[in-house]
Amino acid sequence: MKKYNVGLVGVRRGGGLVRAMAAHPQCTIRALCDVDPVALTDLGAHFKLPDRQLHTDFDDFLASDIDVAVIATPIEFHARQSIAAMQSGKHVLCEQTAAYTVDDCQQIIESVKRTGKTYMMAENYSFYHCVLEWKKIIDAGRLGKIYHAEGEYIHEIVDLLVDPETGERKWRYPRAPIWYCGHSLGPLLFLMGDRVVKATGVTPGRNMYPDRDSVSFLDMETGLFLTEKGAVIKILSSQTVKRYRKGGGYLTWYSLYGTRGFVESGRDPTDQGLEWLEDTDTPRGGARHVPTPFSDPDAPAEAKLGGHGTGEYHMVRHFIEALNQGFRPAFNAVQAAEVTVPGLLAHESAMQGGVWIDVPRFGW
Ligand SMILES: NC(=O)c1ccc[n+]([C@@H]2O[C@H](COP(=O)([O-])OP(=O)(O)OC[C@H]3O[C@@H](n4cnc5c(N)ncnc54)[C@H](O)[C@@H]3O)[C@@H](O)[C@H]2O)c1
């Protein structure tokens, strides 16, 4: 069985990702990198790594004995670090979204072509249990042709935009809400096997934070997307909405309408989703309530180590399987661009009063 030495850059959220990787029988956590030496030492102690395997310099990290670089730094570093890692012979599992510009997304694709390395954007929500269950229904043709889908990612993170105590602006401060569309648009495109060809966006502006000068404080951004297969997708994104849930957390919600039925997730973890499929249900019987959990009930205990249901567990397994078998994984460089760029263009459209913008075709 082939073994992979794994290195991580960006040890905060990245800590969850590599805990999920460490639970994989083919992975050994070998090196960590972070510009914050305290955070670095803390995670290093968790994995019992000696100091020589802890790096504050990214080039030293790349010179270490690793096969896979997991990149979980702020998004502005993703493209540069992914390209440098592939250039130095590493496979890459990079946090989402892929980049902040269309050109950077294209450069990642070019780097995969040049180096032959495997790149995957770590879109973990697409590996939630409910999404994988819908994928079986859709791949079997039971939804028919999907003509409309909706996704919402509403996550109040004002204290991640500005430090509440010091007022310091954090790395997410310049990020428009819909730039972060991986968790909403990602699972939908994954399920639909489709890509966006035109994007438009709209925003009500900054009603809650009128004094803030950043697009990150827009109340909401709504993106409308036309796909190659002729479907319409609607995405809602917010980083400020006061839609709190008992016990904390955020809203992730999906629905997909096909010519033969529909599926829809619950709006709260305590809610059930809805499903109506022509081949099993009747119009009179109506939609069935179905659980739409993020966690796979049959997965082992360590499957929740990543922190998002069993999303990381199945995502890591998919990535390692792609390395083992040599196939391009889901959210490879082209698909990462296809998920990332519509959000960038929907924001651009919203800033221009809602014009429709053509989404470039990315390919190998
Ligand atoms: N998929 C998910 O569910 C999920 C959840 C949270 C965050 N994320 C993504 O993970 C990434 C990190 O988010 P976070 O919440 O951990 O951010 P964070 O600010 O909490 O942590 C970022 C870490 O990267 C380090 N860092 C910053 N610049 C660096 C550099 N140039 N080189 C090395 N280290 C550097 C920081 O010191 C810090 O430890 C982002 O891309 C974010 O979008 C994904």
The ligand as a Tripos MOL2 file, in Angstrom:
@<TRIPOS>MOLECULE
LIG
   44    48     1     0     0
SMALL
NO_CHARGES

@<TRIPOS>ATOM
      1 N1        -13.6730   24.2160    4.1720 N.am      1 LIG1
      2 C1        -14.0600   24.7430    5.3150 C.2       1 LIG1
      3 O1        -15.0180   24.2840    5.9120 O.2       1 LIG1
      4 C2        -13.3020   25.9050    5.8660 C.ar      1 LIG1
      5 C3        -13.5550   26.3920    7.1470 C.ar      1 LIG1
      6 C4        -12.7920   27.4730    7.6230 C.ar      1 LIG1
      7 C5        -11.8010   28.0320    6.8250 C.ar      1 LIG1
      8 N2        -11.5970   27.5360    5.5770 N.ar      1 LIG1
      9 C6        -10.5140   28.0490    4.7170 C.3       1 LIG1
     10 O2         -9.2950   27.7260    5.3690 O.3       1 LIG1
     11 C7         -8.3240   28.7460    5.1310 C.3       1 LIG1
     12 C8         -7.8050   29.2750    6.4580 C.3       1 LIG1
     13 O3         -8.8710   29.7960    7.2090 O.3       1 LIG1
     14 P1         -8.7330   29.9960    8.7910 P.3       1 LIG1
     15 O4        -10.1150   30.1870    9.2970 O.co2     1 LIG1
     16 O5         -7.9050   28.9000    9.3490 O.co2     1 LIG1
     17 O6         -7.9120   31.3440    8.8540 O.3       1 LIG1
     18 P2         -7.0790   31.8680   10.1280 P.3       1 LIG1
     19 O7         -6.7860   33.2940    9.8670 O.co2     1 LIG1
     20 O8         -7.7660   31.4780   11.3980 O.co2     1 LIG1
     21 O9         -5.7250   31.0250   10.0640 O.3       1 LIG1
     22 C9         -4.8270   31.1590    8.9920 C.3       1 LIG1
     23 C10        -3.5020   30.5720    9.4300 C.3       1 LIG1
     24 O10        -2.5870   30.7110    8.3430 O.3       1 LIG1
     25 C11        -1.3910   31.3310    8.8390 C.3       1 LIG1
     26 N3         -0.8120   32.0870    7.7330 N.ar      1 LIG1
     27 C12        -1.2450   33.2660    7.2130 C.ar      1 LIG1
     28 N4         -0.4880   33.6090    6.1550 N.ar      1 LIG1
     29 C13         0.4320   32.6360    6.0010 C.ar      1 LIG1
     30 C14         1.4860   32.4270    5.0810 C.ar      1 LIG1
     31 N5          1.7060   33.2770    4.0760 N.pl3     1 LIG1
     32 N6          2.2660   31.3340    5.2160 N.ar      1 LIG1
     33 C15         2.0450   30.4690    6.2340 C.ar      1 LIG1
     34 N7          1.0510   30.6060    7.1390 N.ar      1 LIG1
     35 C16         0.2490   31.6800    7.0080 C.ar      1 LIG1
     36 C17        -1.8370   32.1830   10.0180 C.3       1 LIG1
     37 O11        -0.7670   32.4410   10.9030 O.3       1 LIG1
     38 C18        -2.9080   31.2940   10.6350 C.3       1 LIG1
     39 O12        -2.3700   30.3490   11.5290 O.3       1 LIG1
     40 C19        -9.0270   29.7790    4.2730 C.3       1 LIG1
     41 O13        -8.7610   29.4850    2.9350 O.3       1 LIG1
     42 C20       -10.5040   29.5560    4.5320 C.3       1 LIG1
     43 O14       -11.2870   29.9380    3.4370 O.3       1 LIG1
     44 C21       -12.3280   26.4890    5.0970 C.ar      1 LIG1
@<TRIPOS>BOND
     1     1     2 1
     2     2     3 2
     3     2     4 1
     4     4     5 ar
     5     4    44 ar
     6     5     6 ar
     7     6     7 ar
     8     7     8 ar
     9     8     9 1
    10     8    44 ar
    11     9    10 1
    12     9    42 1
    13    10    11 1
    14    11    12 1
    15    11    40 1
    16    12    13 1
    17    13    14 1
    18    14    15 2
    19    14    16 1
    20    14    17 1
    21    17    18 1
    22    18    19 2
    23    18    20 1
    24    18    21 1
    25    21    22 1
    26    22    23 1
    27    23    24 1
    28    23    38 1
    29    24    25 1
    30    25    26 1
    31    25    36 1
    32    26    27 ar
    33    26    35 ar
    34    27    28 ar
    35    28    29 ar
    36    29    30 ar
    37    29    35 ar
    38    30    31 1
    39    30    32 ar
    40    32    33 ar
    41    33    34 ar
    42    34    35 ar
    43    36    37 1
    44    36    38 1
    45    38    39 1
    46    40    41 1
    47    40    42 1
    48    42    43 1
@<TRIPOS>SUBSTRUCTURE
     1 LIG1         1 GROUP 0 **** ****
